[in-house]
Each structure stands twice: as structure tokens, then as C-alpha cells.
Amino acid sequence: MPRNDVSSLMRTSVITIDKGETVEVALDLMERNDVNHLVVTSGDRVVGVLSIRDIMEGLGSSRFERIPARRIYVSALMTEPPITIGPSTSVKEVVSIMLEKGIGSLPVVEGGKLVGIVTETDLVRSLDYQGDIKALVKEDHPKIMPNERIVHARNVMLERGARILPVVEGGKLIGIVTERNLARAFLGVRENVDPIRMDNVVRKILVEDVMVEAPRRLRGFVSVNEARDLFLESGLPALPVVDEDDKVIGVLERRSLLRFLE
């Protein structure tokens, strides 16, 4: 178990972005650093947090209809004002905030200055629990077919609060779609397609065009510690759970493991 406060768990190297930067720059920064959250600044102030989900939602939204990516700014997509914590905030309180608010990272601020960040992954890394994942697996988690459209995938993820969608054929897992997959696909259309044709082009993109094939998976109701290790190795926010025939049983969300730290 971690110590009582987050000072030993937080990362002091924080990836930040100015609120005046474009979404293109933001997504590139996320991909180069393999992170799903950026702390948004204005001068020395922390003014928001931008998540990969914010980008996926925004780039697929009709409120930016016919607007190229170079004209969509971080300030239009970020969550503000940000929820922040201090280095002496207890692990229990951080877990409570993340579960209650449904957020995956918290900037750490001390004396008005950004000093670190704590993410779901940082907390899960500290977990050591003797037990299995059976009670945590969402068996009613939405799935999607490879021939469905990415605009539908986005809608399902937003409506159901899903962070990945298992892609199934004949009930068997053949891939997954992540928020980052969809964000990259929507960005590609906005970067490369004439604004007049954007809507028609994006509606023709299928799930199979953007999905991750042969994804990491949990086979059966494994131990919490085995699931923890696969989350840390894969970096995914959720993992499909399959039986011995690769048929999808459900999905385990990384966030659900935080309950063992409450």
C-alpha cells in the first residue's frame, strides 16, 4: 500500500500545453509522450486539463462543423476550471475525487505553482491486492462490430461512458477501438479533407479502418495483481475480458481497481 499522501506517487515531470495551442499540437504531444492528459497553462497559471476524450469528443462534434484542425484551439476543448490537489492530499481523497468525478488525472499544485501530476496509472502501480477481478468486470459493457462507422463508435463511447470498445465478430474479440484511435481518425479528416466534404468523408470511415487488431486481453477472471500488471504494460484505460474461445465476457476498467485503495 502507498503512504497516506500522494507526494511519493506523483510525477514531477508534467507535460503541459498552452491554452492557445491547436488540437493538432496537443494530440501530437500526447502521442509522443504516451499520455492521455495534458495540463493546460496560461503563463504560469494552471487553467485547465485536456484529455484524449476531450479531443475525441470535440473533433467529432458538429459544433466544429467544417472547421479544420489548425483552427481548433486547446482552450475550446479543455476542462476548466481544473480540479487540483496538493502534495499532502491523502491517497484516499484522490481516489474518491477520481471515482466521483470520473477523471483520470489531477494536477498537483503547491503555493500556486504546478509541482506534479497524479494519474490513475500512478495509483494502480501502487496496488497490491489478493483477490480476483470477477466482481469488477462489466458484463454489459458495449461492444461494436468492425463494419460499423466510427461516428457511431464515438456516440456509443460518450453515451455509455466507455473508454474502449471491444470489436467483435461472431462474439469473438478481433480488436478494440480506443479514444485515441477515434481522435486520430477525426483529426486526419480535418487535416486532409476539404471542409465541404468533411462530414461525408468521416461518415464513411469504418471501425475496422481504425481499430487495434489482436489487442491485449484478460483471459477469464484473473487476479487483481495480474490485471494491474497488464494495465501497466499496455497503458490502456480498460481491457476486454474473454473466455478460452476468445468470446467477450465483459470489460475491466482500470479505474475500478482504485476501489481497493479507498
Contacts in CASP RR format, 6 or more apart in sequence:
PFRMAT RR
TARGET T0000
AUTHOR 0000-0000-0000
METHOD contacts of the structure
MODEL  1
MPRNDVSSLMRTSVITIDKGETVEVALDLMERNDVNHLVVTSGDRVVGVL
SIRDIMEGLGSSRFERIPARRIYVSALMTEPPITIGPSTSVKEVVSIMLE
KGIGSLPVVEGGKLVGIVTETDLVRSLDYQGDIKALVKEDHPKIMPNERI
VHARNVMLERGARILPVVEGGKLIGIVTERNLARAFLGVRENVDPIRMDN
VVRKILVEDVMVEAPRRLRGFVSVNEARDLFLESGLPALPVVDEDDKVIG
VLERRSLLRFLE
1 126 0 8 1.000
1 128 0 8 1.000
1 261 0 8 1.000
2 8 0 8 1.000
2 9 0 8 1.000
2 91 0 8 1.000
2 123 0 8 1.000
2 126 0 8 1.000
2 261 0 8 1.000
3 91 0 8 1.000
4 90 0 8 1.000
4 91 0 8 1.000
4 92 0 8 1.000
5 87 0 8 1.000
5 88 0 8 1.000
5 89 0 8 1.000
5 90 0 8 1.000
5 91 0 8 1.000
6 85 0 8 1.000
6 86 0 8 1.000
6 87 0 8 1.000
6 89 0 8 1.000
6 90 0 8 1.000
6 91 0 8 1.000
6 94 0 8 1.000
6 108 0 8 1.000
6 118 0 8 1.000
7 87 0 8 1.000
7 88 0 8 1.000
9 91 0 8 1.000
9 118 0 8 1.000
9 122 0 8 1.000
9 123 0 8 1.000
9 125 0 8 1.000
9 126 0 8 1.000
10 87 0 8 1.000
10 108 0 8 1.000
10 115 0 8 1.000
10 116 0 8 1.000
10 117 0 8 1.000
10 118 0 8 1.000
10 122 0 8 1.000
11 116 0 8 1.000
11 117 0 8 1.000
11 118 0 8 1.000
11 119 0 8 1.000
11 122 0 8 1.000
12 115 0 8 1.000
12 116 0 8 1.000
13 116 0 8 1.000
14 39 0 8 1.000
14 107 0 8 1.000
14 114 0 8 1.000
14 116 0 8 1.000
14 117 0 8 1.000
15 29 0 8 1.000
15 30 0 8 1.000
15 33 0 8 1.000
15 35 0 8 1.000
15 38 0 8 1.000
15 39 0 8 1.000
16 38 0 8 1.000
16 39 0 8 1.000
16 40 0 8 1.000
16 41 0 8 1.000
16 114 0 8 1.000
17 25 0 8 1.000
17 26 0 8 1.000
17 29 0 8 1.000
17 38 0 8 1.000
17 39 0 8 1.000
17 40 0 8 1.000
17 41 0 8 1.000
17 50 0 8 1.000
17 74 0 8 1.000
18 40 0 8 1.000
18 41 0 8 1.000
18 42 0 8 1.000
18 43 0 8 1.000
18 74 0 8 1.000
19 40 0 8 1.000
19 41 0 8 1.000
19 42 0 8 1.000
19 47 0 8 1.000
19 48 0 8 1.000
19 73 0 8 1.000
19 74 0 8 1.000
19 75 0 8 1.000
19 78 0 8 1.000
20 73 0 8 1.000
20 74 0 8 1.000
20 75 0 8 1.000
21 73 0 8 1.000
21 74 0 8 1.000
22 69 0 8 1.000
22 70 0 8 1.000
22 71 0 8 1.000
22 72 0 8 1.000
22 73 0 8 1.000
22 74 0 8 1.000
23 55 0 8 1.000
23 59 0 8 1.000
23 69 0 8 1.000
23 72 0 8 1.000
23 73 0 8 1.000
23 74 0 8 1.000
23 77 0 8 1.000
23 187 0 8 1.000
24 69 0 8 1.000
24 70 0 8 1.000
24 187 0 8 1.000
24 191 0 8 1.000
25 74 0 8 1.000
26 38 0 8 1.000
26 50 0 8 1.000
26 55 0 8 1.000
26 74 0 8 1.000
26 77 0 8 1.000
27 52 0 8 1.000
27 55 0 8 1.000
27 183 0 8 1.000
27 184 0 8 1.000
27 187 0 8 1.000
29 38 0 8 1.000
30 36 0 8 1.000
30 38 0 8 1.000
30 52 0 8 1.000
30 55 0 8 1.000
30 180 0 8 1.000
31 180 0 8 1.000
31 184 0 8 1.000
34 235 0 8 1.000
36 51 0 8 1.000
36 52 0 8 1.000
36 53 0 8 1.000
36 104 0 8 1.000
36 105 0 8 1.000
36 179 0 8 1.000
36 180 0 8 1.000
36 237 0 8 1.000
37 49 0 8 1.000
37 50 0 8 1.000
37 51 0 8 1.000
37 52 0 8 1.000
37 104 0 8 1.000
37 105 0 8 1.000
37 117 0 8 1.000
37 119 0 8 1.000
38 49 0 8 1.000
38 50 0 8 1.000
38 74 0 8 1.000
39 46 0 8 1.000
39 48 0 8 1.000
39 49 0 8 1.000
39 82 0 8 1.000
39 107 0 8 1.000
39 114 0 8 1.000
39 117 0 8 1.000
40 46 0 8 1.000
40 47 0 8 1.000
40 48 0 8 1.000
40 49 0 8 1.000
40 50 0 8 1.000
40 74 0 8 1.000
40 75 0 8 1.000
40 78 0 8 1.000
40 80 0 8 1.000
40 82 0 8 1.000
41 47 0 8 1.000
41 114 0 8 1.000
44 113 0 8 1.000
46 82 0 8 1.000
46 84 0 8 1.000
46 107 0 8 1.000
46 109 0 8 1.000
46 114 0 8 1.000
47 78 0 8 1.000
47 80 0 8 1.000
47 81 0 8 1.000
47 82 0 8 1.000
48 78 0 8 1.000
48 79 0 8 1.000
48 80 0 8 1.000
48 81 0 8 1.000
48 82 0 8 1.000
49 78 0 8 1.000
49 79 0 8 1.000
49 82 0 8 1.000
49 103 0 8 1.000
49 105 0 8 1.000
49 107 0 8 1.000
50 74 0 8 1.000
50 77 0 8 1.000
50 78 0 8 1.000
50 79 0 8 1.000
51 79 0 8 1.000
51 103 0 8 1.000
51 104 0 8 1.000
51 105 0 8 1.000
52 179 0 8 1.000
52 180 0 8 1.000
52 183 0 8 1.000
53 163 0 8 1.000
53 179 0 8 1.000
54 77 0 8 1.000
54 78 0 8 1.000
54 79 0 8 1.000
55 77 0 8 1.000
55 179 0 8 1.000
55 183 0 8 1.000
55 187 0 8 1.000
56 154 0 8 1.000
56 157 0 8 1.000
56 179 0 8 1.000
56 180 0 8 1.000
56 182 0 8 1.000
56 183 0 8 1.000
56 186 0 8 1.000
57 77 0 8 1.000
57 154 0 8 1.000
57 158 0 8 1.000
58 64 0 8 1.000
58 72 0 8 1.000
58 77 0 8 1.000
58 186 0 8 1.000
59 69 0 8 1.000
59 72 0 8 1.000
59 183 0 8 1.000
59 186 0 8 1.000
59 187 0 8 1.000
59 190 0 8 1.000
60 151 0 8 1.000
60 154 0 8 1.000
60 182 0 8 1.000
60 186 0 8 1.000
60 202 0 8 1.000
64 72 0 8 1.000
64 76 0 8 1.000
64 190 0 8 1.000
65 198 0 8 1.000
65 199 0 8 1.000
66 195 0 8 1.000
66 196 0 8 1.000
66 198 0 8 1.000
66 199 0 8 1.000
67 190 0 8 1.000
67 195 0 8 1.000
68 190 0 8 1.000
68 191 0 8 1.000
68 195 0 8 1.000
69 187 0 8 1.000
69 188 0 8 1.000
69 190 0 8 1.000
69 191 0 8 1.000
70 191 0 8 1.000
72 190 0 8 1.000
82 107 0 8 1.000
83 97 0 8 1.000
83 101 0 8 1.000
83 103 0 8 1.000
83 106 0 8 1.000
84 106 0 8 1.000
84 107 0 8 1.000
84 108 0 8 1.000
84 109 0 8 1.000
85 93 0 8 1.000
85 94 0 8 1.000
85 97 0 8 1.000
85 106 0 8 1.000
85 107 0 8 1.000
85 108 0 8 1.000
85 109 0 8 1.000
85 118 0 8 1.000
86 108 0 8 1.000
86 109 0 8 1.000
86 110 0 8 1.000
86 115 0 8 1.000
87 108 0 8 1.000
87 110 0 8 1.000
87 115 0 8 1.000
87 116 0 8 1.000
89 108 0 8 1.000
91 123 0 8 1.000
91 126 0 8 1.000
91 261 0 8 1.000
92 261 0 8 1.000
92 262 0 8 1.000
94 106 0 8 1.000
94 118 0 8 1.000
94 123 0 8 1.000
95 123 0 8 1.000
95 258 0 8 1.000
95 259 0 8 1.000
95 261 0 8 1.000
95 262 0 8 1.000
96 262 0 8 1.000
97 103 0 8 1.000
97 106 0 8 1.000
98 104 0 8 1.000
98 106 0 8 1.000
98 120 0 8 1.000
98 123 0 8 1.000
98 255 0 8 1.000
98 258 0 8 1.000
99 255 0 8 1.000
99 258 0 8 1.000
99 259 0 8 1.000
99 262 0 8 1.000
102 255 0 8 1.000
104 119 0 8 1.000
104 120 0 8 1.000
104 255 0 8 1.000
105 117 0 8 1.000
105 118 0 8 1.000
105 119 0 8 1.000
105 120 0 8 1.000
106 117 0 8 1.000
106 118 0 8 1.000
106 119 0 8 1.000
107 114 0 8 1.000
107 116 0 8 1.000
107 117 0 8 1.000
108 114 0 8 1.000
108 115 0 8 1.000
108 116 0 8 1.000
108 117 0 8 1.000
108 118 0 8 1.000
109 115 0 8 1.000
120 237 0 8 1.000
120 254 0 8 1.000
120 255 0 8 1.000
120 258 0 8 1.000
121 231 0 8 1.000
121 232 0 8 1.000
121 235 0 8 1.000
121 254 0 8 1.000
123 258 0 8 1.000
123 261 0 8 1.000
124 228 0 8 1.000
124 231 0 8 1.000
124 232 0 8 1.000
124 254 0 8 1.000
124 257 0 8 1.000
124 258 0 8 1.000
125 228 0 8 1.000
125 232 0 8 1.000
126 261 0 8 1.000
127 224 0 8 1.000
127 225 0 8 1.000
127 228 0 8 1.000
127 257 0 8 1.000
127 260 0 8 1.000
127 261 0 8 1.000
128 225 0 8 1.000
129 224 0 8 1.000
129 225 0 8 1.000
129 257 0 8 1.000
129 260 0 8 1.000
130 223 0 8 1.000
130 224 0 8 1.000
130 225 0 8 1.000
131 223 0 8 1.000
131 224 0 8 1.000
132 221 0 8 1.000
132 222 0 8 1.000
132 223 0 8 1.000
132 224 0 8 1.000
133 218 0 8 1.000
133 221 0 8 1.000
133 222 0 8 1.000
133 223 0 8 1.000
133 224 0 8 1.000
133 227 0 8 1.000
133 241 0 8 1.000
133 252 0 8 1.000
134 221 0 8 1.000
136 252 0 8 1.000
136 253 0 8 1.000
136 256 0 8 1.000
136 257 0 8 1.000
136 259 0 8 1.000
137 221 0 8 1.000
137 241 0 8 1.000
137 249 0 8 1.000
137 250 0 8 1.000
137 251 0 8 1.000
137 252 0 8 1.000
138 250 0 8 1.000
138 251 0 8 1.000
138 252 0 8 1.000
138 253 0 8 1.000
139 249 0 8 1.000
139 250 0 8 1.000
141 160 0 8 1.000
141 162 0 8 1.000
141 166 0 8 1.000
141 250 0 8 1.000
141 251 0 8 1.000
142 156 0 8 1.000
142 157 0 8 1.000
142 160 0 8 1.000
142 162 0 8 1.000
142 165 0 8 1.000
143 165 0 8 1.000
143 166 0 8 1.000
143 167 0 8 1.000
143 168 0 8 1.000
143 171 0 8 1.000
143 248 0 8 1.000
144 152 0 8 1.000
144 153 0 8 1.000
144 156 0 8 1.000
144 165 0 8 1.000
144 166 0 8 1.000
144 167 0 8 1.000
144 168 0 8 1.000
144 177 0 8 1.000
144 207 0 8 1.000
145 167 0 8 1.000
145 168 0 8 1.000
145 169 0 8 1.000
145 207 0 8 1.000
146 167 0 8 1.000
146 169 0 8 1.000
146 174 0 8 1.000
146 175 0 8 1.000
146 206 0 8 1.000
146 207 0 8 1.000
146 208 0 8 1.000
146 211 0 8 1.000
147 206 0 8 1.000
147 207 0 8 1.000
147 208 0 8 1.000
148 206 0 8 1.000
148 207 0 8 1.000
149 203 0 8 1.000
149 204 0 8 1.000
149 205 0 8 1.000
149 206 0 8 1.000
149 207 0 8 1.000
150 177 0 8 1.000
150 182 0 8 1.000
150 185 0 8 1.000
150 186 0 8 1.000
150 202 0 8 1.000
150 205 0 8 1.000
150 206 0 8 1.000
150 207 0 8 1.000
150 209 0 8 1.000
150 210 0 8 1.000
151 202 0 8 1.000
151 203 0 8 1.000
151 205 0 8 1.000
153 165 0 8 1.000
153 177 0 8 1.000
153 182 0 8 1.000
153 207 0 8 1.000
154 182 0 8 1.000
154 186 0 8 1.000
156 162 0 8 1.000
156 165 0 8 1.000
157 163 0 8 1.000
157 165 0 8 1.000
157 177 0 8 1.000
157 179 0 8 1.000
157 182 0 8 1.000
162 238 0 8 1.000
162 251 0 8 1.000
163 178 0 8 1.000
163 179 0 8 1.000
163 237 0 8 1.000
163 238 0 8 1.000
163 253 0 8 1.000
164 176 0 8 1.000
164 177 0 8 1.000
164 178 0 8 1.000
164 179 0 8 1.000
164 236 0 8 1.000
164 237 0 8 1.000
164 238 0 8 1.000
164 239 0 8 1.000
164 240 0 8 1.000
164 251 0 8 1.000
165 176 0 8 1.000
165 177 0 8 1.000
165 207 0 8 1.000
166 173 0 8 1.000
166 175 0 8 1.000
166 176 0 8 1.000
166 240 0 8 1.000
166 248 0 8 1.000
166 250 0 8 1.000
166 251 0 8 1.000
167 173 0 8 1.000
167 174 0 8 1.000
167 175 0 8 1.000
167 176 0 8 1.000
167 177 0 8 1.000
167 207 0 8 1.000
167 208 0 8 1.000
167 211 0 8 1.000
168 174 0 8 1.000
168 248 0 8 1.000
171 247 0 8 1.000
171 248 0 8 1.000
172 245 0 8 1.000
172 246 0 8 1.000
172 247 0 8 1.000
172 248 0 8 1.000
173 215 0 8 1.000
173 217 0 8 1.000
173 240 0 8 1.000
173 242 0 8 1.000
173 246 0 8 1.000
173 247 0 8 1.000
173 248 0 8 1.000
174 211 0 8 1.000
174 213 0 8 1.000
175 211 0 8 1.000
175 212 0 8 1.000
175 213 0 8 1.000
175 214 0 8 1.000
175 215 0 8 1.000
176 211 0 8 1.000
176 212 0 8 1.000
176 215 0 8 1.000
176 236 0 8 1.000
176 240 0 8 1.000
177 207 0 8 1.000
177 210 0 8 1.000
177 211 0 8 1.000
177 212 0 8 1.000
178 212 0 8 1.000
178 236 0 8 1.000
178 237 0 8 1.000
179 237 0 8 1.000
181 210 0 8 1.000
181 211 0 8 1.000
181 212 0 8 1.000
182 210 0 8 1.000
184 210 0 8 1.000
185 202 0 8 1.000
185 205 0 8 1.000
185 209 0 8 1.000
185 210 0 8 1.000
186 202 0 8 1.000
189 198 0 8 1.000
189 201 0 8 1.000
189 202 0 8 1.000
189 205 0 8 1.000
190 198 0 8 1.000
193 201 0 8 1.000
215 236 0 8 1.000
215 240 0 8 1.000
216 230 0 8 1.000
216 233 0 8 1.000
216 234 0 8 1.000
216 236 0 8 1.000
216 239 0 8 1.000
217 239 0 8 1.000
217 240 0 8 1.000
217 241 0 8 1.000
217 242 0 8 1.000
217 246 0 8 1.000
218 226 0 8 1.000
218 227 0 8 1.000
218 230 0 8 1.000
218 239 0 8 1.000
218 240 0 8 1.000
218 241 0 8 1.000
218 242 0 8 1.000
218 252 0 8 1.000
219 241 0 8 1.000
219 242 0 8 1.000
219 243 0 8 1.000
219 244 0 8 1.000
220 241 0 8 1.000
220 242 0 8 1.000
220 243 0 8 1.000
220 249 0 8 1.000
221 241 0 8 1.000
224 257 0 8 1.000
224 260 0 8 1.000
227 239 0 8 1.000
227 252 0 8 1.000
227 257 0 8 1.000
228 257 0 8 1.000
230 239 0 8 1.000
231 239 0 8 1.000
231 254 0 8 1.000
231 257 0 8 1.000
236 254 0 8 1.000
237 253 0 8 1.000
237 254 0 8 1.000
237 255 0 8 1.000
238 251 0 8 1.000
238 252 0 8 1.000
238 253 0 8 1.000
238 254 0 8 1.000
239 251 0 8 1.000
239 252 0 8 1.000
239 254 0 8 1.000
240 248 0 8 1.000
240 250 0 8 1.000
240 251 0 8 1.000
241 248 0 8 1.000
241 249 0 8 1.000
241 250 0 8 1.000
241 251 0 8 1.000
241 252 0 8 1.000
242 248 0 8 1.000
242 249 0 8 1.000
243 249 0 8 1.000
END
